[in-house]
Structure formats: structure tokens, C-alpha cells
Amino acid sequence: MRLVVVGAAGRMGRTLIRTVAEANGARLVAAVERPGAAAIGSDAGLLAGIDELGVPVTDDALTAFASADGVLDFTTPAASVTFSEFAAQARIVHVIGTTGCGPADEARFDAAARHAVMVKSGNMSLGVNLIAGLARRAAAALGEEFDIEIVEMHHRHKVDAPSGTALLLGEAVAEGRGVDLGAASVRVRDGHTGPRAVGSIGFATLRGGSVIGEHSVIFAGEGERVELVHRAEDRSIFARGAVKAALWGFGRNPGRYSMADVLGLT
């Protein structure tokens, strides 16, 4: 499968390049960066810290997509929306690990997915998606007598909060309880907040250091507490999941899918 990596010079971009280079059934045919980026023209393999691949970094995404079967995208909401339209034109698989997307972005993703296979998830790892499935079932089984809190920590450079993974887990527990996450979630507590509302789903966001990602779903009842925890120790887990998603989507009918679909967890 011929794959393009966008955002090639970023931390995840370089990790994706290395992962594609090592993957069975896939090869890198293009690496894309924004116009004016210092990496333009450099070899993608050398940029990623591996042997030369003979793939120069380009700023021409549309041309790159035209000669590919899929694109791996961990960039920004605005960039991912543009790439989704390019992927729809080229009718290729678009794997999106970008977080921080708003309702308007999601509507444009839905429109693009009518013409191409799109796999979008707040987290591409097997472990997180397994935790989400367990959290959904636990929320349904334990009921409102157990308070739910989702705690996440990431490195100091992360710009969106709560993380896409935290929101994925929040959607899972809300689905388990049959409630709307937007109505039930509590994102900020400050000052005299009063007692905790029954049925609310709390989020706590921590930022610092070089933490790749840690997430906990806490079910706190009277006299007991259940915790589901996932700790990411290497960005390659997300890259491997993204490549797996691209290979899974190759040849499927256009539509919007999740990692739960890829992993058979739906």
C-alpha cells in the first residue's frame, strides 16, 4: 500500500515515517510539510533518523495524494480538514489521529467521508481502544451510584485539552450510561463548586514534562473504587495503529470508521 505522511517533520510525522519504513505491506511514497518548512527537499528517511528512502519532503499535498493509496495525518484541525478534501478527491484512505477538532471540522470530515475511506480516532492504540470498550461496559453495569472521573496527563507542548483520548473515553462512558457527554461533562472546577452533581462525568487535565500520554477512568463508589489505566510509553504505538488502520481501510467502501471498527471492538 502506497502511503503518504503529512506533517512529516513533526514528532509524530517522523515516527510515522519510521513505522511505514518497517511495515509489511506498506511503503512510503511521499512526505508532506507546510510551504516554507525547513524540511522541504530533504530526504524523509534521513529526516526521521533512518536510512535514506529516496522520498524528498514536499509541500505539494495534492500531487502527493494523487499517486498514493492512503495518507497518515496527525497534524492540526485546519490542516486535517484540507487534507480530508484532498483525500476525497483522490479517493484514498485517510487516517486521522488529529485531536482538538470542533463541530464544524467534524461536519466537513463527514462530507469528505462520503467519497473516501476515513478512519478517525482520538487515539490509535490497541490498549486505549480496549480500555474504552471496558469503560463503556463498566459505566453501564455500575450505574450512577459510581461517580466517573477521567484524568489525563500529557507533555508540556500539547495544545488541546481535554485530550482526544480523554474525550474518546468520555464518549464511551456516556454511551454506556445512555447520556449525552456534552450535557453530563464537567471540564472545570474552581472555587466554591458545591457538591458533585449525580451522573456527571468529570475531566481533569494535567500538563508537564515529556509525558507521552497517561489516562485513567475512575469509577468511585461508596467504599470502593475501580480504575482503568493506560500509559503510553512510546509514540510508535500510535503510528503502528495508524498503519494498521490504513491497511484495514484499503479497498473498503467509502465511509467514516473508527479504531474500534479496525480492531473489531464494535
Secondary structure, 3 states (H helix, E strand, C coil): CEEEEECCCCHHHHHHHHHHHHCCCCEEEEEECCCCCCCCCCEHHHHCCCCCCCCEEECCHHHHHHCCCEEEECCCHHHHHHHHHHHHHHCCEEEECCCCCCHHHHHHHHHHCCCCEEEECCCCCHHHHHHHHHHHHHHHHHCCCCEEEEEEEECCCCCCCCCHHHHHHHHHHHHHHCCCHHHHEECCCCCCCCCCCCCCEEEEEEECCCCCEEEEEEEEECCEEEEEEEEECCCHHHHHHHHHHHHHHCCCCCEEECHHHHCCCC
